[in-house]
């Protein structure tokens, strides 16, 4: 009998790494670890509005009337949400999905044939590699350059475009750099995409979390090229467990409509967004600003404390928003060795920079979501250790 084989797209390395082993050792000895990788807002002490769950008791939830693109009232709620931000997108240009990851899969199936490629930012969140491999999509990294502030390297990006390139993926603001797309960058990107017949996929789940007003632009409503902006309740409402995201399509009318017609069939194949969440979406999005203001206050407080207490051996890289901070630390050892030492000796968990494909020295990435006292205790331990070098 021939040996059984799985699809090669799932041939990932699944061996535990040294960091996982160190964490398991501490757990076995009941030694608590201060977690500065926290990305789940539901466990970080934020207060949700009273009655947040009440909309889930809508009697209409007992009836199933599927709409491939999402219930009209729910898509109208998303449209109204953008209208409050002075951005126009109509309900007919919105498709609901169960998650941003599912939205990516829908769009990759729409835009990219097996063996064709997209361009993804570097540094950025490592989820892309898995999503692209699962969908049989090739990819190249285009660089975000840091010169006191992060920016798109448009000439470097264009050099990566070839006959198989179908789309450019943005994260706006980027995770973890916290850098937003500027108007000039979007103009240059639109020009490049028109020239090479490319689409834009802009992941904007952190868009509401700017620390200060700035020259930031959203791709929602971008009419120059076929564009898909992604959002969802995971970040906008800090409700990752409720599983509802959306695609907002824009661009030249005929091309946009063709894309939406095809996406509707893809969405109809899955019908993955549950009815109770769709019915609740309007009431929830009306409360979004209250939750977002709590997050912004927390991350700014922690970010300012970090900036005020940084030592001469460490640099906090510029950021404009989001939930994370990046530190450049002494390169007297590898990032892995630093992170292992923080865990084993200081009982603090941080992300190594290579997790986000950072280059140019040693870096660590810290979540700014934990409560202030926990954050200050954990970062204080790290800064004390770094000061020794």
N, C-alpha and C positions, 0 to 999 in steps of 0.2 A: 504493500500500500504506500502510495506516495506520501511524503511528509506534508502535513497541513501547513498552509501559509496564509498570512494575513496580507491585506493591501499594503504595499510598500509606503504609502503616504502616512501610515501610522508607525513607522519604524523610528520612533523617538527614543532617546536615551531616558530610561526610567529608573536608573540606579540612584539611590540617595546620595546627595553630595555631602561634602564635609560640614557645611553649615547646618543642613538638616540633621546630621548625626550629632552635632554639638547641641542643638536644641532638644533633641530627644534625650540626650544624656542629662541635661538640666531638668527636664520634665520628670525623668525617672527618679531624680533625687529631690523632687518637689521644690526646686529653686525657681522662684518667679523671675520672668524676664519682662523688662519694660519694652513695649513694642512700638518702635518708631517707623514701622511699615504699615500702620493701620490705614486701611482704605475703606473700611465699613463704617459709615457715619452712625448707623443704628446702635453701635456699642460705644460711642464716644461721648455720651452724656448730653446730647442735644434734646430740646423739648419740642415735641410735635404739637400742633394746635389741638385743643380739646375737640373731641368729636371727629377726629380724623378718619376713624373707621366707619362712621355712621353711613356714608354714602354706599358702602358695600351691602347695606340691607335693603336696597332698592328692590321692590317686588318684581320689577322687570327682569331681574337676574334669573328668574325661574323659567324664562322663555328664551329660546335660542333662535335668533334670526341673523345668520351670519352675513357679513359683508366683507369681501376679500380685502378691501382697502382699509377697513375699520369702520365702526359705526359712525354715521355722519355727525352725530352730536359730539363724539369724541374728537373727530378731526376738526370740527368747528372750535372746540375748546383749545386745541393746539394752535389753530389760526388766531384765535383771540389772544392767546398767550404771547404770540409774536407781535400782534398789533399793539399790545401794551408796551412793547419794546421799540415801537415805531418801525416795525418791519412788516411788510405786506407779503403774505403767502396765503393762498386760498385753500379751503378744505379739499378741493378736487386735486390739488397738487401735493397732498400729504398721504402717505401710506403708513399705517401702524404696524409695528413688529413687536415680538415679545422681548427683544433685547437689541442693543447696538450690534452685538456679534451676529445676530440673525440678519439685521439690516445689511451688514457687510456681505454676508453670504448671498442674500438676494441680489445685491448690486454686482458682486463678482460673477454670479451666474448670468446676469443681464449683459454685462459688458465684455467679459474676457473668456475666450476659448482656451481649452487646455493647451499649455505650452506658451501662451501669450503672457504678458507681464504688466505689472503696475509698479509705480515708484512710491516708496514709503520713506518717511523721515528718519534721520539718525542724528541725535539720539531720539528715542521715543519708546513707548510701551511695547514689551515683547510679545503681546498677544497677536500682533500682525502675522508673525511667522507661522503660527499654528493655523490661523484662519486661512491664510493663503495656501498653505500646503494641503489642508483638508479640501480646498476647492480647486486643487490642481492648477494653481496660478503661480507663475514665476514672478520674481521681484528683484529689484535693485534698490539699494539705499541711496537717497540723496542727502547731502549734508545740511544741517543747520550750523551756521558759523557763529562763533562767539568772539566778539570784539568789544567787551564791556557790556554788550547786550546781544541777545540771540537774534539772528535774522536768516531768512531764506537765502541760500546761495543759488540764485537763478541760473547763472552760467554753468555751474557744476551740474545742476539738475538737467539742463537741456542737453548736455553731453551724454547723458544716460539714455536719452530717447532714441529708440530705433524703430524698425518696421513692426516689431511685435508689441510695442508699448501701447496700452489702451487707456490708462487713467493715472492720475496723480492723487495720492491720498495725503490729506493734511490733517493735523490735529490742532485745533484752534480754540483755546490756547493749547500749546503742546504739553504733553505729560511725559517727563516731569519738569521741563524747563520753565513752564509757566509763561511762555512767550506767545503773544498774539500776532496774527496776520495784520500787516498794515495795509493801508489803501494802495500805496505804491507797489507793494509786493503782489497784491491781488491783480492790479493792472498788468504787471509784468507776467504773471502766471496766466491770465486770460489770453494775453498776446501769444504766449508760447503754446497754449492748448489749442487756440484757433489755428495756428500754423501747422501743428502736427495732428490735428483732429483727435484730441484727447478730452476725456471727461475729468471733472473734479469731484472727488469724494471728500467732504470736509466734516470731520468728527468734532462737533461743537458741544459736547456734553458738559464741559467746564466753562462755557462761554460767560455765564452769569457771574463768575467769581473773579472779576477784575478787582484789584486792590485799590486802584485809583483811576479816574477818568483818563482816557488816552486815545491815540489815533488807532483804534481797533476797529476792524471791520468783520462782519459776519458774511458767510457765503450764502446765507438764506436769501433767496430772491435774486441771486446773481444771474443776469440775463445774457451775458456775453458768450458763455459756452454751456454745454450740458453739465449741470451741477446738482449734486445731491448732498444736502446738509443733514447731519444726524443729531438727534437729541433724544432725551428720555427722562423718565422719572427717577432713575437710579441716582443721577447727580442733581438734576434740577429740583427734585423734591426730597432727595436723600432717602429714597425708598427702593433700594435695589431688589428687595424681595417681592415687589409688586409686578415686576416684569412687564414693562410697557415702554416702548421706544417708538421713534418715528423717523421716516425719511421725508424731507421736504425737497421736492424736485423743482428746478428752475432751468432757464435757458431758452434758446430759440423755440418758438411755440410748436412748430411741427415736430421737431426732434424730441422736445419734452413730452408731447402727447404720445408719441410712439413709444417712448420709454415707459410712460405710466401704464399704457395698455399692456405692455409685456410684463411689467412688474405686477399688475393686477392678477395675471394668470399664475405667476410664481407664488404670490401671496395666497391665492385661492387654493393652491396645492397643499398648503400647510394650515391655514386658518388657525394660527397659533395664539392670538391675543385673546385672553379670556374676557367674557362679557362683564362680570362685576367691575373689573378695573376700568374698562372702557366707560361704563356708566358713572364711575366715580371721578373720572379724569377732570371734568370741568370744575367740580368743587375743589379738588386737590390743587389744581394749577392756580386757582384764586388765592391759595395760601402760600404759594411758592416763595414770595418775597420774604415772608416772616422767617421761613426756614433758612433761606439763603443768607439773610442778614446775620443770623447766628453763626453760620459757617464762616462768613467773611470776617466777622469780629474775632472769632477764635484763631483763624489762620493768620490774620494780621497781628494779633497780640503775640502769638508764638513766633512769628517771623520777625517782629520788631525786637523781641527779647533775644532771639538768636543773633540778630545783627548787632545788638548792643553788647553782647557778651563774647563775640568771636575774638579769637586771639590772633597774634601776628603770624602764627604758623598755618592759619586756615583762612580760606577765602570763601565767602558766600556769594555765589554767582547771582547776577541780576535776574529778577523775575517780576512779571507784571500781574500774575494772578494764579489761580489754581490752588491745589492743596498740598504742594510739596516744595521743599527747598533742596538745593544742591550745594554741597560743600566740596571745594577742592582742598585736599589734605596732603600732607607731606608724602612724597613718593619714595619714602625710605623702605617701603615694603609694598607688596601687591595689595590690591583692594580686597582680595579674598582673605589675606592674612590679617589685614586691619579688621575686617568685619568679624572674623573668627575670634580675634582678641577681644573685641567689644562684647561679644556674646559670652565667651568663656570667663573673662576676668571681670567685666563690668556689668554683665547680665542685661545688656541693651542690644536690641535687634534693629539694624538699619539695612537699607538696600545698598549693595555695591554698585558702583557706576556701570560696570559691565552688564548688569541686568538690563540696562537701557541702551546698551551699545555706545556708552560714552568713551571718548578717546581724549588724548592730550593730558596725561597725568592721572593721578589717583583721585577718585571722587566717591562720595557717599551721598545717598538721597534719603531725606527725612520726611516723614509725614508731619504736617502741621495740624492734624485733626485732634490729637489727644488733648485732654484737659490740661490747663496750664501747669499745674503742680507736677503732674506726671511728666509732661514735656520738659520742664525745666530740670527736674531731677535727672532724667535720662540724658539730655543734652549736656548737662553739667558734668556727668561722668565722662562723656566722650571728649569734651573740651579739656578736661583735666588730663586725660590720657594723651591727647594730642600735644598739649603744652610741654610734655616731657621730651618732645622731639623737635 
